[in-house]
Amino acid sequence: MKQTLEDVGLNPANMVVELTESYLVKESSSVRSIFGDIRDLGLKIAMDDFGTSYSSLGILKTSPADIVKIDKTCIKDIKNSYFDATFIRFVVELCHGVQIRVCLEGVKTQREYQIVSAMPLDFIQGYLFGCPVPAEEFLYRYFSV
């Protein structure tokens, strides 16, 4: 990673390494060592897919994550489910209390955005804002002159 960052001239402070929640809960010393190496490079760590498989709120206590990305499954019924909105607000409050930023994934509609934009989320992602595109198209859209 270090060599790649140097080769392309990227500032590590602007980079985030995303790892799934299931990977971040592993307790092995080699995994913890990798997290230390990532941090030593100046990169941030994001826990992706929070709210899916393992989802014990207790993992936030020992997680090396700087950012928690709440999975899209947590908002699929947000228009009709008081529980979903309450769960998201609770996770945001808990994370902010321990200086972890929060991103909500999976926002597809304007109505979903209206609901979640009233929450103190740090980031919101989803197809409402754009879909994945091939690298060539991305470069054309954002780096063409």
C-alpha positions as CSV (number, residue, x, y, z in Angstrom):
1,M,0.0,0.0,0.0
2,K,2.7,2.4,1.0
3,Q,4.5,2.0,-2.4
4,T,1.3,2.5,-4.3
5,L,0.4,5.7,-2.4
6,E,3.9,7.0,-3.1
7,D,3.8,5.9,-6.8
8,V,0.5,7.7,-7.5
9,G,1.1,10.6,-5.2
10,L,-2.0,10.2,-3.1
11,N,-2.3,11.8,0.3
12,P,-3.1,8.9,2.8
13,A,-5.3,11.3,4.8
14,N,-7.7,11.4,1.9
15,M,-8.0,7.7,1.6
16,V,-10.3,5.2,3.4
17,V,-9.8,1.4,3.4
18,E,-13.1,-0.3,3.6
19,L,-13.3,-3.7,5.4
20,T,-16.4,-5.7,6.0
21,E,-17.8,-6.0,9.5
22,S,-17.1,-9.7,9.5
23,Y,-13.4,-9.1,8.8
24,L,-13.1,-6.4,11.4
25,V,-14.4,-8.6,14.2
26,K,-11.6,-11.1,13.8
27,E,-9.5,-11.1,16.9
28,S,-6.2,-12.6,15.6
29,S,-3.0,-10.8,16.3
30,S,-2.1,-10.8,12.6
31,V,-5.3,-9.0,11.7
32,R,-4.7,-6.4,14.5
33,S,-1.2,-5.9,13.2
34,I,-2.6,-5.2,9.7
35,F,-4.9,-2.5,11.2
36,G,-1.9,-1.0,12.9
37,D,0.0,-0.9,9.6
38,I,-2.9,0.8,7.9
39,R,-3.1,3.4,10.6
40,D,0.7,3.9,10.5
41,L,0.3,4.8,6.8
42,G,-2.2,7.5,7.7
43,L,-5.2,5.8,6.1
44,K,-8.6,5.7,7.7
45,I,-10.5,2.5,8.2
46,A,-14.2,2.1,7.4
47,M,-16.3,-0.8,8.7
48,D,-18.6,-1.8,5.8
49,D,-21.9,-3.7,6.0
50,F,-22.6,-2.8,9.6
51,G,-26.0,-4.1,10.6
52,T,-25.8,-7.3,8.6
53,S,-24.2,-10.5,9.9
54,Y,-22.4,-10.0,13.2
55,S,-23.9,-6.7,14.3
56,S,-23.2,-6.8,18.0
57,L,-23.1,-3.1,19.0
58,G,-20.3,-4.2,21.4
59,I,-17.9,-4.6,18.5
60,L,-17.8,-0.8,18.3
61,K,-16.0,-0.8,21.6
62,T,-12.9,-2.5,20.2
63,S,-13.2,-1.8,16.5
64,P,-10.4,0.0,14.8
65,A,-12.9,1.7,12.5
66,D,-12.9,5.5,12.0
67,I,-16.1,5.2,10.0
68,V,-19.0,2.9,10.3
69,K,-21.0,2.3,7.1
70,I,-24.6,1.2,8.0
71,D,-25.7,-1.4,5.5
72,K,-28.5,-0.6,3.0
73,T,-30.7,-3.4,4.5
74,C,-31.2,-1.1,7.5
75,I,-33.1,1.4,5.4
76,K,-35.1,-0.8,3.0
77,D,-38.3,-0.2,5.1
78,I,-37.5,3.2,6.5
79,K,-40.6,4.8,4.9
80,N,-42.8,2.5,6.9
81,S,-40.7,1.3,9.9
82,Y,-40.2,3.4,13.0
83,F,-37.8,0.8,14.1
84,D,-35.4,1.3,11.2
85,A,-35.2,5.1,11.7
86,T,-34.7,4.6,15.5
87,F,-32.0,2.0,14.9
88,I,-30.1,4.3,12.6
89,R,-30.4,7.2,15.0
90,F,-29.2,5.0,17.9
91,V,-26.1,3.7,15.9
92,V,-25.2,7.3,14.9
93,E,-25.5,8.6,18.5
94,L,-23.4,5.7,19.8
95,C,-20.7,6.1,17.1
96,H,-20.5,9.8,17.5
97,G,-20.1,9.3,21.3
98,V,-16.9,7.4,20.6
99,Q,-15.7,9.7,17.8
100,I,-16.6,7.3,14.9
101,R,-18.1,8.9,11.9
102,V,-21.2,7.3,10.2
103,C,-22.2,6.7,6.6
104,L,-25.6,5.4,5.6
105,E,-25.6,3.3,2.4
106,G,-28.4,2.4,0.0
107,V,-30.4,5.6,-0.3
108,K,-32.3,5.2,-3.6
109,T,-35.3,7.5,-3.4
110,Q,-35.9,11.2,-2.6
111,R,-38.3,10.1,0.2
112,E,-35.6,8.0,1.8
113,Y,-33.2,11.0,1.5
114,Q,-35.8,13.3,3.1
115,I,-36.0,11.0,6.1
116,V,-32.3,10.3,6.6
117,S,-31.1,13.8,5.9
118,A,-32.8,14.9,9.1
119,M,-30.4,12.5,11.0
120,P,-26.9,13.6,12.1
121,L,-25.2,11.3,9.6
122,D,-21.7,12.3,8.4
123,F,-22.1,10.7,4.9
124,I,-25.0,9.4,2.8
125,Q,-24.5,7.1,-0.2
126,G,-26.8,5.4,-2.6
127,Y,-28.1,5.2,-6.2
128,L,-30.0,8.4,-5.7
129,F,-26.6,10.1,-6.0
130,G,-25.0,7.8,-8.6
131,C,-24.5,4.3,-9.7
132,P,-21.2,2.4,-10.1
133,V,-19.6,2.9,-13.5
134,P,-16.6,1.4,-15.3
135,A,-13.3,3.2,-14.6
136,E,-13.2,4.6,-18.1
137,E,-16.6,6.3,-17.7
138,F,-15.6,7.6,-14.3
139,L,-12.5,9.2,-15.7
140,Y,-14.4,10.7,-18.6
141,R,-17.1,12.1,-16.4
142,Y,-14.9,13.6,-13.7
143,F,-11.5,14.2,-15.3
144,S,-12.2,15.3,-18.8
145,V,-11.3,18.8,-19.8
